[in-house]
Amino acid sequence: MSGDPDVLAYYKNKHSKKPLQISNLNFCEQVDAGLTFNKKGLQDSFMFDIKTRKTIMGRSDSASFGDSYVPMN
């Protein structure tokens, strides 16, 4: 982990040492929060996406935790 607030790194699981992907948030084109899905297991999740060159889908256990990734200005 770099600790850089402008970089989003995501891992296979919490024990992984090397990230699967790293995205520079300075190139963020769009952020969507409050997304809903009908897929089993995702109905009660707080979903968001971050669009850079790729779209990164995220899920959190609470709206406030998701908002820490997706600040609503």
Secondary structure, 3 states (H helix, E strand, C coil): CCCCCCEEEECCCCCCCCCCEEEEHHHCCEEEEEECCCCCCCCCCEEEEEECCCEEEEEECCHHHHHHHCCCC
